[in-house]
Amino acid sequence: MGEGGSGKRYRVKTGDVSGQVVVGEDNVVVAATGGAEGAPAAVGADLESLRSGFAALRGRIDREAEDGTGAAARERIDELEEAVTADKPEVSVMVYVRDWFVKRLPALAGAVTALIVHPFVGRLVEHAGDAVASEFSRHFGDEDGGDGTAPGAE
């Protein structure tokens, strides 16, 4: 490691991955995609963007959380990542993890919510069907503008 290196270690576990893997802190991944012929690339880029967000949040947890809370926070983030990328996204886990961070690590709750409302997660939720999309909207509805008002409230 060069002078000024952080000395941090990263343990990366992946399943079947094809394409980029980004590991480290404060990474930014930008991808350009075309029209319909670029759709598979767009999905890959969106998924990679989501995974990069999870990696960045884990880095923040390592830097900002106390030892006991940090281990529990990483476990919650692992649960959240599984929940949002499951064949049928698990909205109840998303709600639980968000609420856990609001109570225990409020400084990171916004970053957790940003992952939950990531555009790719929204598409996964829509793809899972009306029941999942309705439950997701009830808890994280995009119509509320993030200000806490109920969807459709005036």
VOKE-295843 format. One record per residue: residue number from 1; residue in one letter; x, y, z of N, C-alpha, C in turn. Coordinates in nm, 4 decimals. Layout:
REM residues N
     k   r       n.xx       n.yy       n.zz      ca.xx      ca.yy      ca.zz       c.xx       c.yy       c.zz
   NUM   A          X          Y          Z          X          Y          Z          X          Y          Z
...
//
This chain:
REM residues 154
     k   r       n.xx       n.yy       n.zz      ca.xx      ca.yy      ca.zz       c.xx       c.yy       c.zz
     1   M     0.0836    -0.1174     0.0000     0.0000     0.0000     0.0000     0.0876     0.1230     0.0000
     2   G     0.0503     0.2232    -0.0771     0.1288     0.3448    -0.0865     0.1148     0.4299     0.0374
     3   E     0.1969     0.5338     0.0423     0.1911     0.6252     0.1545     0.0537     0.6900     0.1617
     4   G     0.0002     0.6997     0.2803    -0.1302     0.7605     0.2984    -0.2444     0.6644     0.2764
     5   G    -0.2148     0.5369     0.2476    -0.3209     0.4387     0.2275    -0.3991     0.4184     0.3551
     6   S    -0.5228     0.3831     0.3424    -0.6074     0.3707     0.4596    -0.5828     0.2416     0.5346
     7   G    -0.5236     0.1422     0.4691    -0.4973     0.0162     0.5353    -0.6222    -0.0674     0.5568
     8   K    -0.7326    -0.0295     0.4959    -0.8562    -0.1038     0.5130    -0.8539    -0.2286     0.4273
     9   R    -0.9192    -0.3295     0.4752    -0.9319    -0.4535     0.3999    -1.0785    -0.4719     0.3621
    10   Y    -1.0987    -0.5367     0.2515    -1.2337    -0.5629     0.2056    -1.2451    -0.7105     0.1760
    11   R    -1.3491    -0.7728     0.2273    -1.3784    -0.9104     0.1945    -1.4978    -0.9068     0.1011
    12   V    -1.4805    -0.9613    -0.0179    -1.5845    -0.9555    -0.1190    -1.6300    -1.0971    -0.1496
    13   K    -1.7593    -1.1189    -0.1369    -1.8176    -1.2467    -0.1743    -1.9149    -1.2196    -0.2870
    14   T    -1.9030    -1.2940    -0.3937    -1.9953    -1.2755    -0.5047    -2.0513    -1.4099    -0.5454
    15   G    -2.1694    -1.4064    -0.5996    -2.2282    -1.5243    -0.6613    -2.1829    -1.5267    -0.8056
    16   D    -2.2714    -1.5615    -0.8929    -2.2393    -1.5602    -1.0352    -2.2391    -1.4160    -1.0822
    17   V    -2.1213    -1.3636    -1.1115    -2.1077    -1.2258    -1.1540    -2.0395    -1.2220    -1.2890
    18   S    -2.0976    -1.1465    -1.3789    -2.0285    -1.1181    -1.5036    -2.0297    -0.9679    -1.5184
    19   G    -1.9159    -0.9114    -1.5465    -1.9086    -0.7666    -1.5581    -1.8260    -0.7086    -1.4465
    20   Q    -1.8483    -0.5812    -1.4197    -1.7671    -0.5091    -1.3231    -1.8004    -0.5465    -1.1803
    21   V    -1.6992    -0.5393    -1.0961    -1.7151    -0.5454    -0.9518    -1.6352    -0.4281    -0.8982
    22   V    -1.6983    -0.3459    -0.8173    -1.6327    -0.2275    -0.7644    -1.6208    -0.2454    -0.6136
    23   V    -1.4982    -0.2321    -0.5631    -1.4730    -0.2486    -0.4210    -1.3930    -0.1284    -0.3741
    24   G    -1.4270    -0.0773    -0.2589    -1.3510     0.0335    -0.2037    -1.4429     0.1377    -0.1451
    25   E    -1.3898     0.2565    -0.1309    -1.4666     0.3643    -0.0701    -1.4931     0.4740    -0.1711
    26   D    -1.6097     0.5352    -0.1598    -1.6450     0.6536    -0.2378    -1.6280     0.6334    -0.3881
    27   N    -1.6680     0.5162    -0.4364    -1.6593     0.4859    -0.5792    -1.7776     0.5458    -0.6531
    28   V    -1.7534     0.5825    -0.7755    -1.8596     0.6291    -0.8635    -1.8482     0.5477    -0.9918
    29   V    -1.9585     0.4857    -1.0317    -1.9595     0.4070    -1.1543    -2.0582     0.4723    -1.2494
    30   V    -2.0126     0.5016    -1.3686    -2.0972     0.5644    -1.4684    -2.0989     0.4744    -1.5898
    31   A    -2.2177     0.4494    -1.6437    -2.2300     0.3670    -1.7631    -2.3234     0.4356    -1.8600
    32   A    -2.2924     0.4250    -1.9876    -2.3796     0.4791    -2.0913    -2.4405     0.3615    -2.1652
    33   T    -2.5705     0.3688    -2.1891    -2.6389     0.2609    -2.2588    -2.7215     0.3185    -2.3716
    34   G    -2.7517     0.2334    -2.4691    -2.8293     0.2760    -2.5848    -2.9764     0.2495    -2.5664
    35   G    -3.0466     0.2329    -2.6771    -3.1900     0.2075    -2.6755    -3.2196     0.0640    -2.6379
    36   A    -3.3152     0.0019    -2.7079    -3.3582    -0.1341    -2.6744    -3.2422    -0.2327    -2.6801
    37   E    -3.1513    -0.2128    -2.7769    -3.0382    -0.3054    -2.7863    -2.9461    -0.2920    -2.6651
    38   G    -2.9542    -0.1813    -2.5910    -2.8726    -0.1614    -2.4716    -2.9430    -0.2037    -2.3438
    39   A    -3.0638    -0.2607    -2.3530    -3.1404    -0.2939    -2.2339    -3.0666    -0.3878    -2.1395
    40   P    -3.0073    -0.4998    -2.1866    -2.9349    -0.5849    -2.0921    -2.8193    -0.5108    -2.0255
    41   A    -2.7500    -0.4259    -2.0994    -2.6414    -0.3479    -2.0409    -2.6959    -0.2512    -1.9370
    42   A    -2.8128    -0.1932    -1.9654    -2.8730    -0.0996    -1.8710    -2.9075    -0.1700    -1.7409
    43   V    -2.9643    -0.2903    -1.7489    -2.9978    -0.3666    -1.6290    -2.8703    -0.3963    -1.5516
    44   G    -2.7652    -0.4383    -1.6210    -2.6385    -0.4660    -1.5549    -2.5809    -0.3428    -1.4881
    45   A    -2.5895    -0.2291    -1.5566    -2.5376    -0.1047    -1.4992    -2.6201    -0.0626    -1.3778
    46   D    -2.7523    -0.0785    -1.3859    -2.8380    -0.0426    -1.2735    -2.8107    -0.1317    -1.1524
    47   L    -2.7957    -0.2608    -1.1778    -2.7655    -0.3532    -1.0687    -2.6290    -0.3190    -1.0092
    48   E    -2.5337    -0.2890    -1.0939    -2.4006    -0.2526    -1.0443    -2.4059    -0.1237    -0.9642
    49   S    -2.4865    -0.0289    -1.0071    -2.5039     0.0950    -0.9326    -2.5596     0.0661    -0.7934
    50   L    -2.6583    -0.0215    -0.7866    -2.7168    -0.0599    -0.6581    -2.6122    -0.1288    -0.5709
    51   R    -2.5408    -0.2237    -0.6277    -2.4381    -0.2960    -0.5506    -2.3277    -0.2012    -0.5036
    52   S    -2.2922    -0.1041    -0.5865    -2.1924    -0.0040    -0.5463    -2.2440     0.0784    -0.4290
    53   G    -2.3734     0.1080    -0.4313    -2.4337     0.1802    -0.3197    -2.4244     0.1014    -0.1903
    54   F    -2.4477    -0.0287    -0.1991    -2.4344    -0.1129    -0.0797    -2.2903    -0.1149    -0.0309
    55   A    -2.1953    -0.1257    -0.1234    -2.0535    -0.1267    -0.0851    -2.0149     0.0046    -0.0184
    56   A    -2.0616     0.1164    -0.0739    -2.0307     0.2473    -0.0161    -2.0903     0.2602     0.1241
    57   L    -2.2117     0.2101     0.1432    -2.2747     0.2171     0.2744    -2.1992     0.1312     0.3752
    58   R    -2.1554     0.0142     0.3321    -2.0754    -0.0694     0.4222    -1.9477     0.0042     0.4636
    59   G    -1.8869     0.0759     0.3702    -1.7685     0.1554     0.4035    -1.7992     0.2630     0.5059
    60   R    -1.9128     0.3299     0.4894    -1.9534     0.4324     0.5877    -1.9766     0.3703     0.7241
    61   I    -2.0386     0.2523     0.7253    -2.0617     0.1849     0.8535    -1.9281     0.1562     0.9205
    62   D    -1.8314     0.1065     0.8440    -1.6995     0.0763     0.8993    -1.6330     0.2009     0.9564
    63   R    -1.6545     0.3160     0.8924    -1.5922     0.4406     0.9370    -1.6675     0.5071     1.0517
    64   E    -1.8016     0.4975     1.0516    -1.8808     0.5812     1.1412    -1.9453     0.5090     1.2593
    65   A    -1.9671     0.3792     1.2476    -2.0394     0.3081     1.3537    -1.9420     0.2562     1.4591
    66   E    -1.9888     0.2490     1.5811    -1.9087     0.1910     1.6888    -1.9015     0.0406     1.6672
    67   D    -1.8024    -0.0224     1.7289    -1.7760    -0.1640     1.7051    -1.8993    -0.2534     1.7191
    68   G    -1.9674    -0.2493     1.8310    -2.0830    -0.3362     1.8520    -2.1960    -0.3071     1.7553
    69   T    -2.2242    -0.1812     1.7343    -2.3311    -0.1418     1.6436    -2.2921    -0.1682     1.4989
    70   G    -2.1647    -0.1512     1.4667    -2.1177    -0.1711     1.3298    -2.1422    -0.3124     1.2794
    71   A    -2.1135    -0.4113     1.3616    -2.1344    -0.5508     1.3206    -2.2826    -0.5773     1.2951
    72   A    -2.3676    -0.5283     1.3830    -2.5116    -0.5465     1.3656    -2.5606    -0.4706     1.2424
    73   A    -2.5057    -0.3517     1.2190    -2.5468    -0.2723     1.1027    -2.5091    -0.3434     0.9731
    74   R    -2.3907    -0.4014     0.9675    -2.3495    -0.4759     0.8473    -2.4422    -0.5951     0.8239
    75   E    -2.4836    -0.6612     0.9312    -2.5783    -0.7725     0.9169    -2.7105    -0.7238     0.8582
    76   R    -2.7590    -0.6090     0.9054    -2.8847    -0.5539     0.8524    -2.8690    -0.5198     0.7053
    77   I    -2.7533    -0.4652     0.6664    -2.7309    -0.4293     0.5260    -2.7254    -0.5549     0.4395
    78   D    -2.6658    -0.6612     0.4904    -2.6662    -0.7886     0.4167    -2.8095    -0.8371     0.3953
    79   E    -2.8906    -0.8278     0.5014    -3.0314    -0.8670     0.4913    -3.1045    -0.7813     0.3885
    80   L    -3.0786    -0.6514     0.3924    -3.1444    -0.5601     0.2997    -3.1059    -0.5912     0.1560
    81   E    -2.9793    -0.6158     0.1312    -2.9350    -0.6451    -0.0048    -3.0028    -0.7718    -0.0574
    82   E    -3.0134    -0.8730     0.0267    -3.0840    -0.9950    -0.0144    -3.2310    -0.9656    -0.0411
    83   A    -3.2925    -0.8838     0.0437    -3.4353    -0.8545     0.0309    -3.4673    -0.7780    -0.0961
    84   V    -3.3845    -0.6799    -0.1321    -3.4169    -0.5979    -0.2490    -3.3848    -0.6680    -0.3798
    85   T    -3.2925    -0.7631    -0.3779    -3.2544    -0.8313    -0.5018    -3.3161    -0.9694    -0.5150
    86   A    -3.4020    -1.0088    -0.4224    -3.4691    -1.1389    -0.4299    -3.5639    -1.1424    -0.5497
    87   D    -3.5962    -1.2632    -0.5964    -3.6917    -1.2765    -0.7064    -3.8218    -1.2038    -0.6744
    88   K    -3.8641    -1.2138    -0.5499    -3.9808    -1.1391    -0.5019    -3.9294    -1.0521    -0.3873
    89   P    -3.9016    -0.9239    -0.4150    -3.8455    -0.8373    -0.3104    -3.9279    -0.8424    -0.1819
    90   E    -3.8585    -0.8435    -0.0688    -3.9220    -0.8575     0.0621    -3.9367    -0.7207     0.1279
    91   V    -4.0526    -0.6608     0.1096    -4.0782    -0.5256     0.1585    -4.0718    -0.5207     0.3106
    92   S    -4.1197    -0.6243     0.3785    -4.1173    -0.6231     0.5254    -3.9742    -0.6133     0.5779
    93   V    -3.8787    -0.6767     0.5111    -3.7384    -0.6672     0.5522    -3.6873    -0.5255     0.5268
    94   M    -3.7270    -0.4651     0.4146    -3.6859    -0.3278     0.3845    -3.7335    -0.2328     0.4944
    95   V    -3.8578    -0.2486     0.5363    -3.9149    -0.1641     0.6415    -3.8399    -0.1865     0.7725
    96   Y    -3.8160    -0.3117     0.8067    -3.7459    -0.3454     0.9305    -3.6062    -0.2836     0.9337
    97   V    -3.5316    -0.2983     0.8246    -3.3946    -0.2466     0.8210    -3.3947    -0.0944     0.8287
    98   R    -3.4823    -0.0307     0.7534    -3.4901     0.1165     0.7612    -3.5187     0.1605     0.9044
    99   D    -3.6179     0.0977     0.9670    -3.6546     0.1356     1.1030    -3.5412     0.1076     1.2024
   100   W    -3.4671    -0.0009     1.1808    -3.3532    -0.0336     1.2667    -3.2510     0.0795     1.2618
   101   F    -3.2214     0.1275     1.1412    -3.1244     0.2359     1.1276    -3.1781     0.3665     1.1846
   102   V    -3.3053     0.3945     1.1654    -3.3641     0.5172     1.2214    -3.3461     0.5190     1.3727
   103   K    -3.3638     0.4045     1.4384    -3.3538     0.3969     1.5843    -3.2096     0.3912     1.6340
   104   R    -3.1224     0.3189     1.5629    -2.9893     0.2917     1.6168    -2.8760     0.3712     1.5525
   105   L    -2.8875     0.4013     1.4252    -2.7845     0.4789     1.3543    -2.8523     0.5816     1.2633
   106   P    -2.9199     0.6788     1.3222    -2.9980     0.7730     1.2410    -2.9155     0.8496     1.1384
   107   A    -2.7870     0.8669     1.1617    -2.7038     0.9390     1.0654    -2.6909     0.8624     0.9337
   108   L    -2.7152     0.7321     0.9359    -2.7054     0.6501     0.8153    -2.8422     0.6113     0.7588
   109   A    -2.9496     0.6494     0.8266    -3.0844     0.6105     0.7833    -3.1182     0.6633     0.6442
   110   G    -3.0746     0.7834     0.6123    -3.1004     0.8402     0.4796    -3.0328     0.7596     0.3701
   111   A    -2.9100     0.7153     0.3956    -2.8376     0.6346     0.2962    -2.9055     0.4993     0.2769
   112   V    -2.9582     0.4422     0.3841    -3.0308     0.3153     0.3741    -3.1574     0.3350     0.2916
   113   T    -3.2314     0.4404     0.3207    -3.3540     0.4682     0.2465    -3.3242     0.4929     0.0993
   114   A    -3.2135     0.5603     0.0707    -3.1765     0.5846    -0.0691    -3.1553     0.4538    -0.1448
   115   L    -3.1004     0.3535    -0.0791    -3.0846     0.2230    -0.1445    -3.2198     0.1565    -0.1673
   116   I    -3.3089     0.1704    -0.0699    -3.4410     0.1080    -0.0820    -3.5199     0.1698    -0.1963
   117   V    -3.5093     0.3001    -0.2150    -3.5865     0.3670    -0.3203    -3.5049     0.3848    -0.4486
   118   H    -3.3942     0.3155    -0.4594    -3.3107     0.3171    -0.5804    -3.3991     0.2810    -0.7001
   119   P    -3.3846     0.3470    -0.8127    -3.4698     0.3193    -0.9293    -3.4714     0.1719    -0.9711
   120   F    -3.3600     0.1033    -0.9589    -3.3565    -0.0378    -0.9965    -3.4418    -0.1215    -0.9017
   121   V    -3.4416    -0.0883    -0.7732    -3.5269    -0.1595    -0.6772    -3.6730    -0.1362    -0.7147
   122   G    -3.7059    -0.0145    -0.7545    -3.8425     0.0141    -0.7977    -3.8850    -0.0740    -0.9140
   123   R    -3.7959    -0.0945    -1.0093    -3.8286    -0.1815    -1.1229    -3.8416    -0.3271    -1.0797
   124   L    -3.7584    -0.3708    -0.9867    -3.7695    -0.5078    -0.9358    -3.9029    -0.5274    -0.8641
   125   V    -3.9424    -0.4262    -0.7875    -4.0696    -0.4323    -0.7145    -4.1867    -0.4366    -0.8128
   126   E    -4.1835    -0.3521    -0.9153    -4.2901    -0.3520    -1.0159    -4.2997    -0.4867    -1.0851
   127   H    -4.1851    -0.5430    -1.1156    -4.1799    -0.6730    -1.1836    -4.2364    -0.7849    -1.0956
   128   A    -4.2299    -0.7680    -0.9649    -4.2771    -0.8714    -0.8717    -4.4290    -0.8788    -0.8642
   129   G    -4.4987    -0.7787    -0.9161    -4.6443    -0.7844    -0.9187    -4.7105    -0.6766    -0.8350
   130   D    -4.8422    -0.6688    -0.8530    -4.9201    -0.5620    -0.7894    -4.9167    -0.5652    -0.6372
   131   A    -4.9222    -0.6844    -0.5776    -4.9261    -0.6929    -0.4313    -4.7970    -0.6378    -0.3702
   132   V    -4.6827    -0.6764    -0.4258    -4.5546    -0.6283    -0.3743    -4.5407    -0.4789    -0.4011
   133   A    -4.5782    -0.4350    -0.5214    -4.5682    -0.2938    -0.5561    -4.6570    -0.2088    -0.4654
   134   S    -4.7744    -0.2579    -0.4346    -4.8657    -0.1844    -0.3473    -4.8090    -0.1729    -0.2059
   135   E    -4.7554    -0.2823    -0.1545    -4.6957    -0.2794    -0.0203    -4.5756    -0.1845    -0.0170
   136   F    -4.4927    -0.1911    -0.1206    -4.3763    -0.1031    -0.1292    -4.4210     0.0427    -0.1312
   137   S    -4.5203     0.0734    -0.2140    -4.5712     0.2095    -0.2256    -4.6277     0.2586    -0.0928
   138   R    -4.6915     0.1696    -0.0192    -4.7492     0.2070     0.1096    -4.6407     0.2521     0.2079
   139   H    -4.5246     0.1874     0.2018    -4.4166     0.2197     0.2958    -4.3173     0.3223     0.2428
   140   F    -4.2942     0.3200     0.1112    -4.1895     0.4038     0.0525    -4.2407     0.4821    -0.0675
   141   G    -4.3701     0.5031    -0.0769    -4.4344     0.5618    -0.1937    -4.3588     0.6770    -0.2553
   142   D    -4.3430     0.6692    -0.3876    -4.2701     0.7741    -0.4587    -4.3545     0.8989    -0.4758
   143   E    -4.4828     0.8901    -0.4492    -4.5687     1.0069    -0.4660    -4.5586     1.1035    -0.3488
   144   D    -4.4954     1.0594    -0.2390    -4.4920     1.1477    -0.1234    -4.3763     1.2457    -0.1283
   145   G    -4.2902     1.2324    -0.2304    -4.1803     1.3268    -0.2436    -4.0812     1.3206    -0.1299
   146   G    -4.0927     1.2164    -0.0451    -3.9990     1.2000     0.0630    -4.0246     1.2933     0.1802
   147   D    -4.1405     1.3628     0.1802    -4.1647     1.4581     0.2885    -4.2517     1.4005     0.3994
   148   G    -4.2840     1.2706     0.3903    -4.3593     1.2067     0.4944    -4.5091     1.2142     0.4788
   149   T    -4.5591     1.2872     0.3796    -4.7024     1.2938     0.3599    -4.7485     1.1689     0.2884
   150   A    -4.8699     1.1310     0.3113    -4.9233     1.0105     0.2492    -4.9429     1.0316     0.1012
   151   P    -4.9237     0.9237     0.0212    -4.9502     0.9364    -0.1228    -5.0909     0.9882    -0.1454
   152   G    -5.1010     1.0851    -0.2326    -5.2314     1.1392    -0.2678    -5.2798     1.2477    -0.1735
   153   A    -5.2072     1.2713    -0.0632    -5.2491     1.3753     0.0305    -5.2224     1.5123    -0.0296
   154   E    -5.3099     1.6051     0.0006    -5.2919     1.7402    -0.0527    -5.2678     1.8375     0.0597
//
